């Protein structure tokens, strides 16, 4: 540390109780007063008020700066300054440091304050060995020590925290709305998927008819029916209408009813129920075979088994007698119908059958045909060993025989 210039002078005399107000006489012609008057002593030189105050302030400032730069160096510098100051004062004092005059001292309160500031962290010490750190480390340390950058980091962190809190609050208050939106989204997605499936199936050939199956055809030629339905190949399954199928099957009178089944992606199945001849009526050259609707299904020389020969009012296919008798024959089991050889009726209420055994059955109308069939079958089995000529099942609750 630079030695104060005031220490080159000799020690000043003791301060008197009444300070001398007269300004000291210095010969400025030859330069500095002490240098031009080497024989001047402290007793000859009057006391200069404020000199030690200036020395103390200067020394305190230098000690604080040195302490802030390097604590160890500051302590050693302060100690050296104190020793030099004491030695200079002892040398300047009369009698080689002995005498009645008090030696001036340095106020180290500023040094103690600087040391306290360093210990409290108010003053940051400079690295003793800057070269020991890499350039990146020193750059990072400088960035971290920069108060402006530190403030910017705190501002950014505060902004992030504020956004996070805002996001959490928004999620908490919009939970119900988000659930409703999710539900609506699922519903809309399902409807859209269904609509897309329908559109693809109806308006594109991805689900067009490529295979037609015919089921239940025995008397009807299945190949002819398949050829009539070939017009639907290449048509989307959803666009195949029942009325178009009905027009295609109209040329086949043996088909009583049908059902269309569409099996994605390319199969159409037609199940046919054929008309069954239930009564035969006399015609030119033989008999005509008719179903319950009065549709002529064919002809034969004689009435085949299971197709009894009708007479009486049955010859009029539009009469009530024909409708009642044909419905009763249609609804009864085929095993029982096969035992009937003839049928006659004058109205729809007195239908009468004749069995191959010669037994006459009074049937009545066409109501409760299945129950009457069960009763008749049971009575025929029970009376098989008895000679009977007539069974009346017109009242299924009280059948009689004779």
Secondary structure, DSSP 4 states (H G I P E B T S, - for coil): -PPPGGGGSPPPPPPPSS---SPP----SSSSHHHH-TT--TTTSPP-TTHHHHHHHHHHHHHHHHHHH-HHHHHHHHHHHHHHHHHHHHHHSTTTS-SSSPPP----HHHHHHHHHHHHTSSPPPPS-GGGS-HHHHHHHHHHH-HHHHHHHHHHHHHHHHHHHHHHHHHHHTHHHHHHHHHHHHHHHHHHHHHHHHHHHHHSGGGB--EEEEES-SSS-HHHHHHHGGGGTTSBGGG--HHHHHHHHTT-TTEEEEEEEEETTTEEEEEEEE----EEEEETTEEEEE-TT--EEEEESSPPTTSEEEEEGGGSTTSHHHHHHHHHHHHS-HHHHTTEEEEEESSTT-EEEEETTS-EEEEESSTTHHHHHHHHHHHHHHTTTS---EEE-SSTTS-EE-
